[in-house]
């Protein structure tokens, strides 16, 4: 596949990620508090699907591994939003099996296997470690979000989610710069501003980063 189409897949994913951030930000600005819209999770799932494909095409384990965990957390939030149950059965089957197919493809395909991904000469060990740490932190934000949502039995975006997002974003942006990857760099730069704005909304509502946002979101967002 030509580089043009590879980057097209990556920018398509980042466009969806940027759209989800924009939707969440606009809904939050309108409500005056941090919101967790259903569309945020729908766009997240579609973007994650595309970004995993992009990671395979780029032989980049940082991208691939970082998406697999959050991918299923997006689905869990859609279940809390009562949006997952209305999707067609065939669509859900494709979505649920895609990560397993991805792992199998990497394990078996001669051109896009795990060995080729991990031994990519373009990515040094130090850079791979740095990017992996950033992606681990960035992925943990959704584990943190999932934990709070499970406690409350509804989808929420706690203040700590935005703190973790900022830390992970800075690391991934620098990884993208040294990797020479405009998809990662531009995508993180856009989200960085929105993370700060959401933290400000949490601060304005007197919600410490270590607490969930029960008092901020009195009703689930639709």
Steps between C-alpha positions, in 0.01 A plus 500: 500500500632847411601743772219732390233243589674398821501857625144538373389223737692660787365848442150356462535347847635821649221699336247280682692533827504878456127496422426307820701751703318787331160343570585440865639852540197670342255296708698582815517871418124505444431320830766686696640170629690200367271277296532148356293499178405178322645635175838536674518122548362417156763714329767357732421145393511584129823696539665223701413248229669712234802582716570130562501448124737797467729354767524174309581679176766709674652201689451698821434296819447815706188581299368143477537400865375836623169462322403145595419570868313827447310343208304274736450780753328702228263209450433480874409868512264453206333225701454743788354748254255231383630559147681168444189282511340675201790433263457224237623157608735468202656839579560403864652171388749680275587754769553237771711267289717766336769519775540120493526506121758779526717302742470186285595696188808643669598154622458323166547749218851515357503874434310628802596268786596575860868436435506757221306745716725465805821503294409799289843662430340843477409492871789483748463309827507823700236662282286186508522495881410870524208467262384180669502673839296788359250264341477300824419815694259618231323164503486496880278807492222285358565227758464774762182621331363145478567443872300809598221419255470147641473643852226743397334259253494769231742661259696792652821686424671568837737790554797264533429381146602840365815518716617162371405606146727805523800299621458229238436754226828684562699175481324378185541840332875490555507138379314608187749782438805272527321224308421749225132406522270796422190291580597455865641851544206692356240277665648548846549875456127548436395293799748671733300824498172323573652304790601827663154648446330199659732523798400865535131400502575245773689764697216748459261240640742430789573140398850387605686280246496206743120497528232379266245742357183378665415853605587639158284268292164469666346330197658291227562678173296388205 
